[in-house]
Amino acid sequence: MLSSRAGAAPEAGPAQEIRFCRGTAGARLAYAVHGTGPPLIVVSCWLSHLQHDWRSPVWRHFLDDLGRIATMIRYDERGFGLSDWSVDDFSLEARLGDLEAVVAATGHERFALLGMSGGGPVAITYAARHPERVSRLILYGGATSGNMPKNAEEAAEDDAYEALIKVGWAKPHNRFRRIFTSAFIPDASEEQMRWMDDLQRMSTSTQNAVASRSARKRADVRPVLPSIQVPTLILQARDDQMVDFESARDASASIPDARLVPLDSANHILLADEPAWPLFLREVQAFMEPDARSARAGGVAVGQSSALTSRERDIVRLAADGLTNDEIADRLTLSPRTIERHLSNAYLKLGVSGKSARTAAAARLLRDELH
């Protein structure tokens, strides 16, 4: 049974592999891989930090429990976490290009896609444009129409929130950031709220927080919802203060055959000790089961040579012939860094690591091809 323990800050978890690639306009993007099972690429909320989240009592149960269901590929969005902070384009198209870059870097040709919170519009747009790559789509806590003020009262409230970010985001004390934390996780403990307070300040700069928030308010993906062709699961907390439940209801009505699961919670980020979390896990695990069956059969499994792309197979074969990375790069007219990335992806899929990974990967590929 999948479960998480609430309480003290979690100890450092199982190793995740953090890698880097280049996204839109050359922005450096950090992504991490951990877990076992079919691939699940996560388009996360705007507040993330690949390293900090491992010890977070707010996020850690997501990593532990979902990592038992799937091989999770997470990335820090442009301007946040370990990714490049020196960016000025936070548009939906720029963020979509970043997701496409992360997908290319992982080498997975087909995968499930999880759009969380502000990552929802990016995941939706990607699934609409690349249905052949997405096995299934999961949306959790994501608005589909941005959050532009609809009247003078909402405009005044929006201005007040922006002023709070400008004044208090980077300050050592948490008085201003606590306002956002209380809206994100109103039922959290004081320890969990402190971690969320800290995450805001360490995840990005004040300038990026303002610019990103402004761009997200303008993102409206409602016109593309009817074109989604992949199985879709939508999970939404009924009393979420950040995203109105009606947004999830409208999305489920617009995406063909989408299934909506209401969650009895007021938290935008489900906490480990609330009843909604086991329900969330059961729904995700059941929804991912077709991918898991395919993985167990070797169709897209991590640890099976059939999961390798044609380019990865070519590189592993050349490595088996004794060529160095530089020699493979010359042979294929690629950079040595690209060869290293393809080999790292191949090792992950084949389930090999350490100093013997190169030899083990070659042996695994040759063995499978002989059979």
C-alpha positions as CSV (number, residue, x, y, z in Angstrom):
1,M,0.0,0.0,0.0
2,L,1.2,3.5,-0.8
3,S,1.6,5.8,2.1
4,S,3.5,8.7,3.5
5,R,4.3,9.8,7.0
6,A,3.6,13.4,8.0
7,G,5.6,15.1,10.7
8,A,9.3,16.0,10.8
9,A,11.2,17.0,7.7
10,P,11.9,13.9,5.7
11,E,15.4,12.5,5.4
12,A,17.2,12.6,2.1
13,G,15.4,10.2,-0.2
14,P,16.6,7.8,-2.9
15,A,19.0,9.2,-5.4
16,Q,17.5,11.3,-8.2
17,E,19.6,12.0,-11.3
18,I,19.7,15.7,-12.1
19,R,20.5,16.6,-15.6
20,F,20.5,19.7,-17.8
21,C,19.3,20.6,-21.3
22,R,18.7,23.7,-23.3
23,G,15.1,25.0,-23.9
24,T,13.6,27.9,-25.7
25,A,16.1,30.6,-26.7
26,G,18.9,28.5,-25.1
27,A,17.6,28.7,-21.5
28,R,19.3,26.1,-19.3
29,L,16.7,23.7,-17.8
30,A,17.3,21.3,-14.9
31,Y,15.4,18.0,-14.9
32,A,15.5,15.0,-12.6
33,V,14.6,11.4,-12.9
34,H,13.7,8.9,-10.2
35,G,11.3,6.1,-9.5
36,T,10.4,2.9,-11.3
37,G,7.7,1.9,-13.9
38,P,6.4,3.6,-17.0
39,P,7.6,7.1,-17.7
40,L,5.6,10.1,-16.3
41,I,6.7,13.5,-17.3
42,V,5.6,16.1,-14.7
43,V,4.9,19.7,-15.7
44,S,5.0,21.1,-12.2
45,C,3.7,24.2,-10.6
46,W,5.7,27.4,-10.8
47,L,7.2,27.0,-7.3
48,S,9.7,24.1,-7.4
49,H,13.2,23.3,-6.6
50,L,14.4,19.9,-7.6
51,Q,16.8,19.5,-4.7
52,H,14.8,21.4,-2.0
53,D,11.6,19.4,-2.7
54,W,13.3,16.2,-1.7
55,R,13.4,17.3,2.0
56,S,10.1,19.2,1.9
57,P,7.2,18.1,4.2
58,V,4.9,19.7,1.6
59,W,6.2,17.9,-1.6
60,R,8.1,14.8,-0.5
61,H,5.2,12.4,-0.4
62,F,4.4,13.3,-4.0
63,L,8.0,12.2,-4.9
64,D,8.0,9.0,-2.8
65,D,4.5,7.7,-3.6
66,L,4.3,8.6,-7.3
67,G,7.8,7.3,-7.7
68,R,6.5,3.8,-6.8
69,I,3.9,4.1,-9.6
70,A,6.1,5.5,-12.4
71,T,9.5,6.7,-13.4
72,M,9.1,10.4,-12.7
73,I,10.7,13.0,-14.9
74,R,10.4,16.4,-13.2
75,Y,11.9,19.7,-14.2
76,D,12.2,23.2,-12.8
77,E,10.6,25.7,-15.2
78,R,12.5,28.5,-16.7
79,G,13.3,31.2,-14.1
80,F,12.9,28.8,-11.2
81,G,14.8,26.3,-9.1
82,L,17.9,25.0,-10.7
83,S,17.0,26.2,-14.1
84,D,18.1,29.4,-15.7
85,W,16.9,32.5,-13.8
86,S,18.2,34.9,-16.5
87,V,15.1,34.8,-18.7
88,D,12.5,37.3,-19.6
89,D,10.0,35.3,-21.7
90,F,7.5,33.4,-19.6
91,S,4.9,33.0,-22.3
92,L,3.0,29.8,-22.9
93,E,4.9,29.2,-26.1
94,A,8.3,29.6,-24.5
95,R,7.3,27.2,-21.7
96,L,5.9,24.7,-24.3
97,G,9.2,24.8,-26.1
98,D,10.9,24.0,-22.8
99,L,8.8,20.9,-22.3
100,E,9.5,19.8,-25.8
101,A,13.3,20.2,-25.0
102,V,13.0,18.1,-21.8
103,V,11.1,15.4,-23.7
104,A,13.8,15.3,-26.4
105,A,16.5,15.1,-23.7
106,T,14.9,12.1,-22.0
107,G,14.7,10.1,-25.2
108,H,11.2,8.8,-24.4
109,E,9.1,8.5,-27.5
110,R,5.8,7.9,-25.6
111,F,4.9,8.7,-22.0
112,A,2.2,9.8,-19.6
113,L,2.0,13.6,-18.9
114,L,1.0,15.1,-15.5
115,G,0.2,18.9,-15.5
116,M,0.1,20.2,-12.0
117,S,-1.2,23.7,-11.1
118,G,0.3,26.3,-13.4
119,G,1.8,23.5,-15.5
120,G,-1.6,22.5,-16.6
121,P,-1.9,24.8,-19.6
122,V,1.6,23.6,-20.9
123,A,0.6,20.0,-20.5
124,I,-2.7,20.5,-22.2
125,T,-1.1,22.3,-25.2
126,Y,1.5,19.7,-25.6
127,A,-1.0,16.8,-25.5
128,A,-3.1,18.6,-28.1
129,R,-0.1,19.2,-30.4
130,H,1.6,15.8,-29.9
131,P,-1.0,13.2,-29.3
132,E,1.2,10.5,-30.7
133,R,3.7,11.1,-27.8
134,V,1.3,11.2,-24.9
135,S,-0.2,7.9,-23.7
136,R,-2.4,9.6,-21.1
137,L,-2.9,13.0,-19.6
138,I,-3.4,13.8,-15.9
139,L,-4.4,17.3,-14.8
140,Y,-4.3,18.3,-11.1
141,G,-5.2,21.7,-9.7
142,G,-4.7,23.5,-13.0
143,A,-6.7,26.5,-14.4
144,T,-7.4,26.5,-18.1
145,S,-8.2,30.2,-18.6
146,G,-5.5,32.1,-16.7
147,N,-6.7,34.4,-14.0
148,M,-7.3,37.8,-15.5
149,P,-9.4,40.1,-13.3
150,K,-13.0,40.2,-14.4
151,N,-14.1,43.4,-12.5
152,A,-12.8,46.3,-10.6
153,E,-12.8,44.4,-7.3
154,E,-10.8,41.6,-8.7
155,A,-8.4,44.0,-10.3
156,A,-7.8,45.7,-7.0
157,E,-7.1,42.4,-5.3
158,D,-4.7,41.4,-8.1
159,D,-2.8,44.7,-7.7
160,A,-2.5,44.0,-4.0
161,Y,-1.1,40.5,-4.5
162,E,1.5,41.9,-7.0
163,A,2.5,44.6,-4.5
164,L,3.0,42.0,-1.9
165,I,5.3,40.1,-4.2
166,K,7.3,43.2,-5.0
167,V,7.7,44.3,-1.4
168,G,8.1,41.0,0.5
169,W,9.2,38.2,-1.8
170,A,12.9,38.4,-1.1
171,K,12.8,39.6,2.5
172,P,14.4,37.4,5.2
173,H,11.2,37.3,7.2
174,N,8.1,35.5,5.9
175,R,5.3,37.9,6.8
176,F,4.4,38.8,3.2
177,R,5.0,35.3,1.7
178,R,2.8,33.7,4.4
179,I,-0.2,35.3,2.7
180,F,0.4,33.2,-0.4
181,T,1.3,30.1,1.7
182,S,-2.0,30.3,3.6
183,A,-3.9,30.3,0.3
184,F,-1.9,27.4,-1.1
185,I,-2.1,25.1,1.9
186,P,-4.6,26.5,4.5
187,D,-4.8,23.2,6.5
188,A,-1.0,22.9,6.8
189,S,1.0,22.7,10.0
190,E,3.3,25.5,11.0
191,E,6.3,23.5,9.9
192,Q,4.8,22.8,6.5
193,M,3.9,26.5,6.1
194,R,7.5,27.5,7.0
195,W,8.8,25.2,4.3
196,M,6.4,26.8,1.7
197,D,7.4,30.3,2.9
198,D,11.1,29.4,2.3
199,L,10.4,27.7,-1.1
200,Q,9.0,30.9,-2.5
201,R,12.1,32.9,-1.7
202,M,14.6,30.3,-2.8
203,S,12.8,29.1,-5.9
204,T,13.1,32.4,-7.9
205,S,13.7,36.1,-7.8
206,T,11.1,38.8,-7.2
207,Q,11.4,39.9,-10.8
208,N,10.7,36.4,-12.1
209,A,7.8,35.9,-9.7
210,V,6.1,39.0,-11.0
211,A,6.8,38.4,-14.7
212,S,5.8,34.7,-14.5
213,R,2.6,35.5,-12.7
214,S,1.7,38.1,-15.3
215,A,2.3,35.7,-18.2
216,R,0.3,32.9,-16.5
217,K,-2.7,35.2,-16.1
218,R,-2.9,35.6,-19.8
219,A,-2.7,31.8,-20.7
220,D,-6.0,30.6,-22.0
221,V,-6.1,27.0,-23.3
222,R,-9.9,26.5,-23.4
223,P,-10.0,26.6,-27.2
224,V,-7.7,23.5,-27.5
225,L,-9.5,21.4,-24.9
226,P,-11.9,19.7,-27.4
227,S,-9.0,18.6,-29.5
228,I,-7.4,16.5,-26.8
229,Q,-7.4,12.9,-28.1
230,V,-5.7,11.0,-25.2
231,P,-7.3,9.5,-22.1
232,T,-7.6,12.2,-19.5
233,L,-7.9,12.2,-15.7
234,I,-8.7,15.5,-13.9
235,L,-8.3,15.8,-10.1
236,Q,-9.3,18.9,-8.3
237,A,-9.8,19.9,-4.7
238,R,-13.4,21.1,-4.1
239,D,-12.4,24.1,-1.9
240,D,-9.0,25.0,-3.5
241,Q,-8.5,28.7,-3.0
242,M,-6.0,29.1,-5.9
243,V,-8.1,27.4,-8.6
244,D,-11.9,27.4,-8.7
245,F,-13.5,23.9,-8.9
246,E,-15.6,25.2,-11.8
247,S,-12.5,25.4,-13.9
248,A,-11.9,21.6,-13.5
249,R,-15.6,20.9,-14.2
250,D,-15.5,23.0,-17.4
251,A,-12.3,21.2,-18.5
252,S,-13.8,17.8,-18.0
253,A,-16.9,18.8,-20.0
254,S,-14.7,20.1,-22.9
255,I,-12.1,17.3,-23.1
256,P,-13.7,14.2,-24.8
257,D,-14.3,11.4,-22.4
258,A,-12.3,13.1,-19.6
259,R,-13.0,11.9,-16.0
260,L,-13.2,14.3,-13.2
261,V,-12.4,13.2,-9.6
262,P,-13.4,15.8,-6.9
263,L,-11.1,15.8,-3.9
264,D,-12.4,16.8,-0.4
265,S,-9.7,19.3,0.4
266,A,-9.1,23.0,0.7
267,N,-5.4,22.6,-0.1
268,H,-4.0,23.5,-3.5
269,I,-1.2,21.0,-2.7
270,L,-2.6,17.9,-1.1
271,L,-0.9,17.1,2.2
272,A,0.3,13.6,3.1
273,D,-2.0,13.1,6.1
274,E,-5.3,14.2,4.6
275,P,-7.8,11.7,3.4
276,A,-7.8,13.1,-0.2
277,W,-4.2,12.0,-0.7
278,P,-4.8,8.2,-0.7
279,L,-7.7,8.8,-3.1
280,F,-5.5,10.8,-5.4
281,L,-2.9,8.0,-5.4
282,R,-5.5,5.3,-6.1
283,E,-6.9,7.2,-9.0
284,V,-3.5,7.9,-10.5
285,Q,-2.3,4.3,-10.1
286,A,-5.5,2.9,-11.6
287,F,-5.3,5.4,-14.5
288,M,-1.6,4.5,-15.1
289,E,-2.2,0.7,-15.0
290,P,-2.4,0.3,-18.8
291,D,1.0,1.9,-19.1
292,A,2.3,-0.2,-16.2
293,R,1.1,-3.4,-17.9
294,S,2.8,-2.4,-21.1
295,A,6.0,-1.7,-19.1
296,R,5.8,-5.1,-17.4
297,A,5.5,-6.7,-20.8
298,G,8.5,-4.8,-22.0
299,G,6.8,-2.5,-24.4
300,V,8.0,0.8,-22.9
301,A,9.7,-0.5,-19.8
302,V,12.6,1.2,-18.1
303,G,15.2,-1.6,-18.1
304,Q,14.2,-3.1,-21.4
305,S,16.2,-2.5,-24.7
306,S,12.9,-2.1,-26.6
307,A,12.5,1.2,-24.8
308,L,15.6,2.6,-26.5
309,T,15.2,5.1,-29.4
310,S,16.9,4.2,-32.7
311,R,19.6,6.8,-32.0
312,E,20.3,5.4,-28.5
313,R,20.5,1.9,-30.0
314,D,23.0,3.0,-32.6
315,I,25.2,4.7,-29.9
316,V,25.1,1.7,-27.6
317,R,26.1,-0.6,-30.5
318,L,29.1,1.7,-31.3
319,A,30.0,1.7,-27.7
320,A,29.9,-2.1,-27.7
321,D,32.4,-2.0,-30.6
322,G,34.8,-0.2,-28.3
323,L,34.5,3.3,-29.7
324,T,35.0,6.2,-27.3
325,N,32.4,9.0,-26.9
326,D,34.5,11.3,-29.0
327,E,34.8,8.6,-31.8
328,I,31.1,8.0,-31.7
329,A,30.5,11.7,-32.0
330,D,32.7,11.9,-35.0
331,R,31.1,8.9,-36.6
332,L,27.5,10.3,-36.1
333,T,28.4,14.0,-36.6
334,L,27.2,14.9,-33.1
335,S,28.8,16.6,-30.2
336,P,30.4,14.5,-27.4
337,R,28.0,16.1,-24.9
338,T,25.0,14.8,-27.0
339,I,26.6,11.3,-27.0
340,E,26.9,11.4,-23.2
341,R,23.2,12.5,-22.9
342,H,22.0,9.6,-25.1
343,L,24.1,7.1,-23.2
344,S,22.8,8.4,-19.9
345,N,19.2,8.0,-21.2
346,A,20.0,4.5,-22.4
347,Y,21.5,3.5,-19.1
348,L,18.4,4.7,-17.3
349,K,16.1,2.8,-19.5
350,L,18.2,-0.4,-19.3
351,G,18.4,-0.2,-15.6
352,V,22.2,-0.1,-15.4
353,S,24.5,2.4,-13.5
354,G,28.0,2.9,-12.2
355,K,31.3,2.3,-13.7
356,S,30.2,-0.9,-15.5
357,A,27.1,0.8,-17.1
358,R,28.7,1.0,-20.5
359,T,29.6,-2.7,-20.7
360,A,26.3,-3.7,-19.1
361,A,24.2,-1.7,-21.5
362,A,26.0,-3.2,-24.5
363,A,25.6,-6.7,-23.1
364,R,21.9,-6.1,-22.5
365,L,21.2,-4.7,-26.0
366,L,23.2,-7.5,-27.7
367,R,21.5,-10.2,-25.6
368,D,18.0,-8.9,-26.4
369,E,18.7,-8.6,-30.1
370,L,20.0,-12.2,-30.2
371,H,16.7,-13.3,-28.7
